[in-house]
Amino acid sequence: MVRGNEHQLLAWLREHLHPIGRMMNAEKLVKRVTGQALSRKPFLDCLEGKLKQLQELNRCT
């Protein structure tokens, strides 16, 4: 997250997530807010990217 954008994130959360957060479970909430089903894929893709970066660094040494 870029420094200084916390206020934008908090404003988005207050508008889109906080009003409905207690009315549904996590799976339904994620689907409603993002339009996509809850998935491990984005997290795993991020980890894979970080691992590739580490492997590249390791090859350079």
mmCIF file of the N, C-alpha and C atoms, coordinates in Angstrom:
data_MODEL
# 
_entry.id   MODEL 
# 
loop_
_atom_site.group_PDB 
_atom_site.id 
_atom_site.type_symbol 
_atom_site.label_atom_id 
_atom_site.label_alt_id 
_atom_site.label_comp_id 
_atom_site.label_asym_id 
_atom_site.label_entity_id 
_atom_site.label_seq_id 
_atom_site.pdbx_PDB_ins_code 
_atom_site.Cartn_x 
_atom_site.Cartn_y 
_atom_site.Cartn_z 
_atom_site.occupancy 
_atom_site.B_iso_or_equiv 
_atom_site.pdbx_formal_charge 
_atom_site.auth_seq_id 
_atom_site.auth_comp_id 
_atom_site.auth_asym_id 
_atom_site.auth_atom_id 
_atom_site.pdbx_PDB_model_num 
ATOM 1   N N  . MET A 1 1  ? 0.846   -1.172  0.000  1.00 0.00 ? 1  MET A N  1 
ATOM 2   C CA . MET A 1 1  ? 0.000   0.000   0.000  1.00 0.00 ? 1  MET A CA 1 
ATOM 3   C C  . MET A 1 1  ? 0.896   1.240   0.000  1.00 0.00 ? 1  MET A C  1 
ATOM 4   N N  . VAL A 1 2  ? 0.567   2.152   -0.839 1.00 0.00 ? 2  VAL A N  1 
ATOM 5   C CA . VAL A 1 2  ? 1.340   3.378   -0.945 1.00 0.00 ? 2  VAL A CA 1 
ATOM 6   C C  . VAL A 1 2  ? 1.032   4.267   0.250  1.00 0.00 ? 2  VAL A C  1 
ATOM 7   N N  . ARG A 1 3  ? 2.067   4.875   0.791  1.00 0.00 ? 3  ARG A N  1 
ATOM 8   C CA . ARG A 1 3  ? 1.862   5.773   1.939  1.00 0.00 ? 3  ARG A CA 1 
ATOM 9   C C  . ARG A 1 3  ? 0.876   6.882   1.592  1.00 0.00 ? 3  ARG A C  1 
ATOM 10  N N  . GLY A 1 4  ? 0.026   7.179   2.542  1.00 0.00 ? 4  GLY A N  1 
ATOM 11  C CA . GLY A 1 4  ? -0.917  8.270   2.356  1.00 0.00 ? 4  GLY A CA 1 
ATOM 12  C C  . GLY A 1 4  ? -2.274  7.847   1.825  1.00 0.00 ? 4  GLY A C  1 
ATOM 13  N N  . ASN A 1 5  ? -2.420  6.604   1.393  1.00 0.00 ? 5  ASN A N  1 
ATOM 14  C CA . ASN A 1 5  ? -3.697  6.152   0.843  1.00 0.00 ? 5  ASN A CA 1 
ATOM 15  C C  . ASN A 1 5  ? -4.592  5.499   1.880  1.00 0.00 ? 5  ASN A C  1 
ATOM 16  N N  . GLU A 1 6  ? -4.168  5.490   3.133  1.00 0.00 ? 6  GLU A N  1 
ATOM 17  C CA . GLU A 1 6  ? -4.969  4.845   4.168  1.00 0.00 ? 6  GLU A CA 1 
ATOM 18  C C  . GLU A 1 6  ? -6.347  5.488   4.294  1.00 0.00 ? 6  GLU A C  1 
ATOM 19  N N  . HIS A 1 7  ? -6.408  6.786   4.121  1.00 0.00 ? 7  HIS A N  1 
ATOM 20  C CA . HIS A 1 7  ? -7.686  7.493   4.258  1.00 0.00 ? 7  HIS A CA 1 
ATOM 21  C C  . HIS A 1 7  ? -8.655  7.087   3.147  1.00 0.00 ? 7  HIS A C  1 
ATOM 22  N N  . GLN A 1 8  ? -8.137  6.895   1.948  1.00 0.00 ? 8  GLN A N  1 
ATOM 23  C CA . GLN A 1 8  ? -8.990  6.452   0.842  1.00 0.00 ? 8  GLN A CA 1 
ATOM 24  C C  . GLN A 1 8  ? -9.520  5.049   1.104  1.00 0.00 ? 8  GLN A C  1 
ATOM 25  N N  . LEU A 1 9  ? -8.653  4.180   1.609  1.00 0.00 ? 9  LEU A N  1 
ATOM 26  C CA . LEU A 1 9  ? -9.074  2.815   1.919  1.00 0.00 ? 9  LEU A CA 1 
ATOM 27  C C  . LEU A 1 9  ? -10.131 2.818   3.014  1.00 0.00 ? 9  LEU A C  1 
ATOM 28  N N  . LEU A 1 10 ? -9.896  3.572   4.064  1.00 0.00 ? 10 LEU A N  1 
ATOM 29  C CA . LEU A 1 10 ? -10.854 3.634   5.163  1.00 0.00 ? 10 LEU A CA 1 
ATOM 30  C C  . LEU A 1 10 ? -12.198 4.188   4.690  1.00 0.00 ? 10 LEU A C  1 
ATOM 31  N N  . ALA A 1 11 ? -12.173 5.184   3.837  1.00 0.00 ? 11 ALA A N  1 
ATOM 32  C CA . ALA A 1 11 ? -13.420 5.745   3.301  1.00 0.00 ? 11 ALA A CA 1 
ATOM 33  C C  . ALA A 1 11 ? -14.168 4.696   2.481  1.00 0.00 ? 11 ALA A C  1 
ATOM 34  N N  . TRP A 1 12 ? -13.438 3.924   1.675  1.00 0.00 ? 12 TRP A N  1 
ATOM 35  C CA . TRP A 1 12 ? -14.067 2.873   0.878  1.00 0.00 ? 12 TRP A CA 1 
ATOM 36  C C  . TRP A 1 12 ? -14.673 1.811   1.787  1.00 0.00 ? 12 TRP A C  1 
ATOM 37  N N  . LEU A 1 13 ? -13.930 1.398   2.804  1.00 0.00 ? 13 LEU A N  1 
ATOM 38  C CA . LEU A 1 13 ? -14.433 0.397   3.744  1.00 0.00 ? 13 LEU A CA 1 
ATOM 39  C C  . LEU A 1 13 ? -15.687 0.892   4.447  1.00 0.00 ? 13 LEU A C  1 
ATOM 40  N N  . ARG A 1 14 ? -15.673 2.144   4.864  1.00 0.00 ? 14 ARG A N  1 
ATOM 41  C CA . ARG A 1 14 ? -16.839 2.709   5.557  1.00 0.00 ? 14 ARG A CA 1 
ATOM 42  C C  . ARG A 1 14 ? -18.065 2.756   4.658  1.00 0.00 ? 14 ARG A C  1 
ATOM 43  N N  . GLU A 1 15 ? -17.850 3.007   3.383  1.00 0.00 ? 15 GLU A N  1 
ATOM 44  C CA . GLU A 1 15 ? -18.977 3.109   2.456  1.00 0.00 ? 15 GLU A CA 1 
ATOM 45  C C  . GLU A 1 15 ? -19.491 1.735   2.012  1.00 0.00 ? 15 GLU A C  1 
ATOM 46  N N  . HIS A 1 16 ? -18.589 0.823   1.700  1.00 0.00 ? 16 HIS A N  1 
ATOM 47  C CA . HIS A 1 16 ? -18.980 -0.435  1.068  1.00 0.00 ? 16 HIS A CA 1 
ATOM 48  C C  . HIS A 1 16 ? -19.027 -1.651  1.991  1.00 0.00 ? 16 HIS A C  1 
ATOM 49  N N  . LEU A 1 17 ? -18.246 -1.656  3.036  1.00 0.00 ? 17 LEU A N  1 
ATOM 50  C CA . LEU A 1 17 ? -18.121 -2.870  3.836  1.00 0.00 ? 17 LEU A CA 1 
ATOM 51  C C  . LEU A 1 17 ? -18.748 -2.756  5.219  1.00 0.00 ? 17 LEU A C  1 
ATOM 52  N N  . HIS A 1 18 ? -18.425 -1.704  5.930  1.00 0.00 ? 18 HIS A N  1 
ATOM 53  C CA . HIS A 1 18 ? -18.879 -1.582  7.314  1.00 0.00 ? 18 HIS A CA 1 
ATOM 54  C C  . HIS A 1 18 ? -20.400 -1.630  7.478  1.00 0.00 ? 18 HIS A C  1 
ATOM 55  N N  . PRO A 1 19 ? -21.174 -0.985  6.613  1.00 0.00 ? 19 PRO A N  1 
ATOM 56  C CA . PRO A 1 19 ? -22.628 -1.016  6.824  1.00 0.00 ? 19 PRO A CA 1 
ATOM 57  C C  . PRO A 1 19 ? -23.249 -2.411  6.711  1.00 0.00 ? 19 PRO A C  1 
ATOM 58  N N  . ILE A 1 20 ? -22.622 -3.309  5.975  1.00 0.00 ? 20 ILE A N  1 
ATOM 59  C CA . ILE A 1 20 ? -23.216 -4.631  5.761  1.00 0.00 ? 20 ILE A CA 1 
ATOM 60  C C  . ILE A 1 20 ? -22.404 -5.755  6.391  1.00 0.00 ? 20 ILE A C  1 
ATOM 61  N N  . GLY A 1 21 ? -21.289 -5.431  6.999  1.00 0.00 ? 21 GLY A N  1 
ATOM 62  C CA . GLY A 1 21 ? -20.347 -6.431  7.491  1.00 0.00 ? 21 GLY A CA 1 
ATOM 63  C C  . GLY A 1 21 ? -20.908 -7.451  8.454  1.00 0.00 ? 21 GLY A C  1 
ATOM 64  N N  . ARG A 1 22 ? -21.805 -7.061  9.321  1.00 0.00 ? 22 ARG A N  1 
ATOM 65  C CA . ARG A 1 22 ? -22.337 -7.996  10.322 1.00 0.00 ? 22 ARG A CA 1 
ATOM 66  C C  . ARG A 1 22 ? -23.555 -8.767  9.840  1.00 0.00 ? 22 ARG A C  1 
ATOM 67  N N  . MET A 1 23 ? -24.042 -8.424  8.670  1.00 0.00 ? 23 MET A N  1 
ATOM 68  C CA . MET A 1 23 ? -25.268 -9.056  8.185  1.00 0.00 ? 23 MET A CA 1 
ATOM 69  C C  . MET A 1 23 ? -25.037 -10.350 7.420  1.00 0.00 ? 23 MET A C  1 
ATOM 70  N N  . MET A 1 24 ? -23.791 -10.645 7.052  1.00 0.00 ? 24 MET A N  1 
ATOM 71  C CA . MET A 1 24 ? -23.527 -11.848 6.263  1.00 0.00 ? 24 MET A CA 1 
ATOM 72  C C  . MET A 1 24 ? -22.188 -12.457 6.627  1.00 0.00 ? 24 MET A C  1 
ATOM 73  N N  . ASN A 1 25 ? -22.023 -13.725 6.271  1.00 0.00 ? 25 ASN A N  1 
ATOM 74  C CA . ASN A 1 25 ? -20.755 -14.381 6.556  1.00 0.00 ? 25 ASN A CA 1 
ATOM 75  C C  . ASN A 1 25 ? -19.681 -13.887 5.584  1.00 0.00 ? 25 ASN A C  1 
ATOM 76  N N  . ALA A 1 26 ? -18.437 -14.246 5.842  1.00 0.00 ? 26 ALA A N  1 
ATOM 77  C CA . ALA A 1 26 ? -17.310 -13.744 5.050  1.00 0.00 ? 26 ALA A CA 1 
ATOM 78  C C  . ALA A 1 26 ? -17.442 -14.088 3.572  1.00 0.00 ? 26 ALA A C  1 
ATOM 79  N N  . GLU A 1 27 ? -17.860 -15.299 3.278  1.00 0.00 ? 27 GLU A N  1 
ATOM 80  C CA . GLU A 1 27 ? -17.972 -15.727 1.883  1.00 0.00 ? 27 GLU A CA 1 
ATOM 81  C C  . GLU A 1 27 ? -18.970 -14.864 1.108  1.00 0.00 ? 27 GLU A C  1 
ATOM 82  N N  . LYS A 1 28 ? -20.132 -14.632 1.686  1.00 0.00 ? 28 LYS A N  1 
ATOM 83  C CA . LYS A 1 28 ? -21.152 -13.810 1.028  1.00 0.00 ? 28 LYS A CA 1 
ATOM 84  C C  . LYS A 1 28 ? -20.720 -12.348 0.955  1.00 0.00 ? 28 LYS A C  1 
ATOM 85  N N  . LEU A 1 29 ? -20.061 -11.877 1.997  1.00 0.00 ? 29 LEU A N  1 
ATOM 86  C CA . LEU A 1 29 ? -19.613 -10.487 2.035  1.00 0.00 ? 29 LEU A CA 1 
ATOM 87  C C  . LEU A 1 29 ? -18.581 -10.209 0.946  1.00 0.00 ? 29 LEU A C  1 
ATOM 88  N N  . VAL A 1 30 ? -17.613 -11.103 0.800  1.00 0.00 ? 30 VAL A N  1 
ATOM 89  C CA . VAL A 1 30 ? -16.594 -10.937 -0.244 1.00 0.00 ? 30 VAL A CA 1 
ATOM 90  C C  . VAL A 1 30 ? -17.248 -10.929 -1.617 1.00 0.00 ? 30 VAL A C  1 
ATOM 91  N N  . LYS A 1 31 ? -18.170 -11.838 -1.840 1.00 0.00 ? 31 LYS A N  1 
ATOM 92  C CA . LYS A 1 31 ? -18.863 -11.910 -3.133 1.00 0.00 ? 31 LYS A CA 1 
ATOM 93  C C  . LYS A 1 31 ? -19.631 -10.621 -3.417 1.00 0.00 ? 31 LYS A C  1 
ATOM 94  N N  . ARG A 1 32 ? -20.302 -10.091 -2.420 1.00 0.00 ? 32 ARG A N  1 
ATOM 95  C CA . ARG A 1 32 ? -21.091 -8.870  -2.620 1.00 0.00 ? 32 ARG A CA 1 
ATOM 96  C C  . ARG A 1 32 ? -20.193 -7.654  -2.869 1.00 0.00 ? 32 ARG A C  1 
ATOM 97  N N  . VAL A 1 33 ? -19.109 -7.547  -2.124 1.00 0.00 ? 33 VAL A N  1 
ATOM 98  C CA . VAL A 1 33 ? -18.251 -6.364  -2.220 1.00 0.00 ? 33 VAL A CA 1 
ATOM 99  C C  . VAL A 1 33 ? -17.368 -6.395  -3.462 1.00 0.00 ? 33 VAL A C  1 
ATOM 100 N N  . THR A 1 34 ? -16.832 -7.568  -3.809 1.00 0.00 ? 34 THR A N  1 
ATOM 101 C CA . THR A 1 34 ? -15.888 -7.651  -4.928 1.00 0.00 ? 34 THR A CA 1 
ATOM 102 C C  . THR A 1 34 ? -16.512 -8.152  -6.219 1.00 0.00 ? 34 THR A C  1 
ATOM 103 N N  . GLY A 1 35 ? -17.672 -8.810  -6.099 1.00 0.00 ? 35 GLY A N  1 
ATOM 104 C CA . GLY A 1 35 ? -18.285 -9.402  -7.277 1.00 0.00 ? 35 GLY A CA 1 
ATOM 105 C C  . GLY A 1 35 ? -17.708 -10.762 -7.632 1.00 0.00 ? 35 GLY A C  1 
ATOM 106 N N  . GLN A 1 36 ? -16.768 -11.242 -6.817 1.00 0.00 ? 36 GLN A N  1 
ATOM 107 C CA . GLN A 1 36 ? -16.131 -12.537 -7.062 1.00 0.00 ? 36 GLN A CA 1 
ATOM 108 C C  . GLN A 1 36 ? -16.209 -13.390 -5.806 1.00 0.00 ? 36 GLN A C  1 
ATOM 109 N N  . ALA A 1 37 ? -16.220 -14.692 -6.016 1.00 0.00 ? 37 ALA A N  1 
ATOM 110 C CA . ALA A 1 37 ? -16.244 -15.611 -4.883 1.00 0.00 ? 37 ALA A CA 1 
ATOM 111 C C  . ALA A 1 37 ? -14.911 -15.567 -4.135 1.00 0.00 ? 37 ALA A C  1 
ATOM 112 N N  . LEU A 1 38 ? -14.964 -15.867 -2.860 1.00 0.00 ? 38 LEU A N  1 
ATOM 113 C CA . LEU A 1 38 ? -13.770 -15.944 -2.035 1.00 0.00 ? 38 LEU A CA 1 
ATOM 114 C C  . LEU A 1 38 ? -12.849 -17.011 -2.610 1.00 0.00 ? 38 LEU A C  1 
ATOM 115 N N  . SER A 1 39 ? -11.560 -16.665 -2.745 1.00 0.00 ? 39 SER A N  1 
ATOM 116 C CA . SER A 1 39 ? -10.626 -17.572 -3.396 1.00 0.00 ? 39 SER A CA 1 
ATOM 117 C C  . SER A 1 39 ? -9.230  -17.428 -2.804 1.00 0.00 ? 39 SER A C  1 
ATOM 118 N N  . ARG A 1 40 ? -8.498  -18.538 -2.810 1.00 0.00 ? 40 ARG A N  1 
ATOM 119 C CA . ARG A 1 40 ? -7.096  -18.516 -2.372 1.00 0.00 ? 40 ARG A CA 1 
ATOM 120 C C  . ARG A 1 40 ? -6.181  -18.027 -3.476 1.00 0.00 ? 40 ARG A C  1 
ATOM 121 N N  . LYS A 1 41 ? -6.639  -18.024 -4.705 1.00 0.00 ? 41 LYS A N  1 
ATOM 122 C CA . LYS A 1 41 ? -5.789  -17.750 -5.858 1.00 0.00 ? 41 LYS A CA 1 
ATOM 123 C C  . LYS A 1 41 ? -5.018  -16.432 -5.771 1.00 0.00 ? 41 LYS A C  1 
ATOM 124 N N  . PRO A 1 42 ? -5.633  -15.302 -5.449 1.00 0.00 ? 42 PRO A N  1 
ATOM 125 C CA . PRO A 1 42 ? -4.850  -14.060 -5.379 1.00 0.00 ? 42 PRO A CA 1 
ATOM 126 C C  . PRO A 1 42 ? -3.705  -14.141 -4.364 1.00 0.00 ? 42 PRO A C  1 
ATOM 127 N N  . PHE A 1 43 ? -3.964  -14.748 -3.223 1.00 0.00 ? 43 PHE A N  1 
ATOM 128 C CA . PHE A 1 43 ? -2.928  -14.893 -2.201 1.00 0.00 ? 43 PHE A CA 1 
ATOM 129 C C  . PHE A 1 43 ? -1.807  -15.800 -2.691 1.00 0.00 ? 43 PHE A C  1 
ATOM 130 N N  . LEU A 1 44 ? -2.178  -16.926 -3.286 1.00 0.00 ? 44 LEU A N  1 
ATOM 131 C CA . LEU A 1 44 ? -1.169  -17.855 -3.791 1.00 0.00 ? 44 LEU A CA 1 
ATOM 132 C C  . LEU A 1 44 ? -0.373  -17.245 -4.940 1.00 0.00 ? 44 LEU A C  1 
ATOM 133 N N  . ASP A 1 45 ? -1.032  -16.475 -5.803 1.00 0.00 ? 45 ASP A N  1 
ATOM 134 C CA . ASP A 1 45 ? -0.324  -15.785 -6.888 1.00 0.00 ? 45 ASP A CA 1 
ATOM 135 C C  . ASP A 1 45 ? 0.697   -14.802 -6.332 1.00 0.00 ? 45 ASP A C  1 
ATOM 136 N N  . CYS A 1 46 ? 0.312   -14.091 -5.285 1.00 0.00 ? 46 CYS A N  1 
ATOM 137 C CA . CYS A 1 46 ? 1.226   -13.142 -4.644 1.00 0.00 ? 46 CYS A CA 1 
ATOM 138 C C  . CYS A 1 46 ? 2.432   -13.871 -4.067 1.00 0.00 ? 46 CYS A C  1 
ATOM 139 N N  . LEU A 1 47 ? 2.188   -14.966 -3.367 1.00 0.00 ? 47 LEU A N  1 
ATOM 140 C CA . LEU A 1 47 ? 3.293   -15.746 -2.803 1.00 0.00 ? 47 LEU A CA 1 
ATOM 141 C C  . LEU A 1 47 ? 4.207   -16.288 -3.893 1.00 0.00 ? 47 LEU A C  1 
ATOM 142 N N  . GLU A 1 48 ? 3.624   -16.753 -4.970 1.00 0.00 ? 48 GLU A N  1 
ATOM 143 C CA . GLU A 1 48 ? 4.416   -17.280 -6.079 1.00 0.00 ? 48 GLU A CA 1 
ATOM 144 C C  . GLU A 1 48 ? 5.311   -16.191 -6.670 1.00 0.00 ? 48 GLU A C  1 
ATOM 145 N N  . GLY A 1 49 ? 4.763   -14.992 -6.818 1.00 0.00 ? 49 GLY A N  1 
ATOM 146 C CA . GLY A 1 49 ? 5.557   -13.877 -7.333 1.00 0.00 ? 49 GLY A CA 1 
ATOM 147 C C  . GLY A 1 49 ? 6.718   -13.536 -6.419 1.00 0.00 ? 49 GLY A C  1 
ATOM 148 N N  . LYS A 1 50 ? 6.474   -13.537 -5.127 1.00 0.00 ? 50 LYS A N  1 
ATOM 149 C CA . LYS A 1 50 ? 7.541   -13.252 -4.165 1.00 0.00 ? 50 LYS A CA 1 
ATOM 150 C C  . LYS A 1 50 ? 8.603   -14.343 -4.195 1.00 0.00 ? 50 LYS A C  1 
ATOM 151 N N  . LEU A 1 51 ? 8.179   -15.591 -4.327 1.00 0.00 ? 51 LEU A N  1 
ATOM 152 C CA . LEU A 1 51 ? 9.120   -16.699 -4.396 1.00 0.00 ? 51 LEU A CA 1 
ATOM 153 C C  . LEU A 1 51 ? 9.995   -16.588 -5.642 1.00 0.00 ? 51 LEU A C  1 
ATOM 154 N N  . LYS A 1 52 ? 9.393   -16.228 -6.764 1.00 0.00 ? 52 LYS A N  1 
ATOM 155 C CA . LYS A 1 52 ? 10.165  -16.053 -7.998 1.00 0.00 ? 52 LYS A CA 1 
ATOM 156 C C  . LYS A 1 52 ? 11.200  -14.947 -7.839 1.00 0.00 ? 52 LYS A C  1 
ATOM 157 N N  . GLN A 1 53 ? 10.828  -13.861 -7.175 1.00 0.00 ? 53 GLN A N  1 
ATOM 158 C CA . GLN A 1 53 ? 11.784  -12.777 -6.931 1.00 0.00 ? 53 GLN A CA 1 
ATOM 159 C C  . GLN A 1 53 ? 12.953  -13.264 -6.091 1.00 0.00 ? 53 GLN A C  1 
ATOM 160 N N  . LEU A 1 54 ? 12.668  -14.040 -5.064 1.00 0.00 ? 54 LEU A N  1 
ATOM 161 C CA . LEU A 1 54 ? 13.728  -14.579 -4.215 1.00 0.00 ? 54 LEU A CA 1 
ATOM 162 C C  . LEU A 1 54 ? 14.623  -15.536 -4.995 1.00 0.00 ? 54 LEU A C  1 
ATOM 163 N N  . GLN A 1 55 ? 14.031  -16.338 -5.852 1.00 0.00 ? 55 GLN A N  1 
ATOM 164 C CA . GLN A 1 55 ? 14.819  -17.263 -6.657 1.00 0.00 ? 55 GLN A CA 1 
ATOM 165 C C  . GLN A 1 55 ? 15.737  -16.505 -7.607 1.00 0.00 ? 55 GLN A C  1 
ATOM 166 N N  . GLU A 1 56 ? 15.245  -15.412 -8.184 1.00 0.00 ? 56 GLU A N  1 
ATOM 167 C CA . GLU A 1 56 ? 16.072  -14.584 -9.066 1.00 0.00 ? 56 GLU A CA 1 
ATOM 168 C C  . GLU A 1 56 ? 17.240  -13.976 -8.294 1.00 0.00 ? 56 GLU A C  1 
ATOM 169 N N  . LEU A 1 57 ? 16.982  -13.494 -7.100 1.00 0.00 ? 57 LEU A N  1 
ATOM 170 C CA . LEU A 1 57 ? 18.055  -12.936 -6.273 1.00 0.00 ? 57 LEU A CA 1 
ATOM 171 C C  . LEU A 1 57 ? 19.088  -13.998 -5.949 1.00 0.00 ? 57 LEU A C  1 
ATOM 172 N N  . ASN A 1 58 ? 18.625  -15.196 -5.671 1.00 0.00 ? 58 ASN A N  1 
ATOM 173 C CA . ASN A 1 58 ? 19.513  -16.293 -5.320 1.00 0.00 ? 58 ASN A CA 1 
ATOM 174 C C  . ASN A 1 58 ? 20.403  -16.666 -6.504 1.00 0.00 ? 58 ASN A C  1 
ATOM 175 N N  . ARG A 1 59 ? 19.887  -16.586 -7.719 1.00 0.00 ? 59 ARG A N  1 
ATOM 176 C CA . ARG A 1 59 ? 20.673  -16.903 -8.925 1.00 0.00 ? 59 ARG A CA 1 
ATOM 177 C C  . ARG A 1 59 ? 21.770  -15.879 -9.164 1.00 0.00 ? 59 ARG A C  1 
ATOM 178 N N  . CYS A 1 60 ? 21.532  -14.656 -8.737 1.00 0.00 ? 60 CYS A N  1 
ATOM 179 C CA . CYS A 1 60 ? 22.507  -13.581 -8.951 1.00 0.00 ? 60 CYS A CA 1 
ATOM 180 C C  . CYS A 1 60 ? 23.690  -13.677 -7.993 1.00 0.00 ? 60 CYS A C  1 
ATOM 181 N N  . THR A 1 61 ? 23.559  -14.432 -6.928 1.00 0.00 ? 61 THR A N  1 
ATOM 182 C CA . THR A 1 61 ? 24.653  -14.507 -5.946 1.00 0.00 ? 61 THR A CA 1 
ATOM 183 C C  . THR A 1 61 ? 25.484  -15.741 -6.128 1.00 0.00 ? 61 THR A C  1 
# 
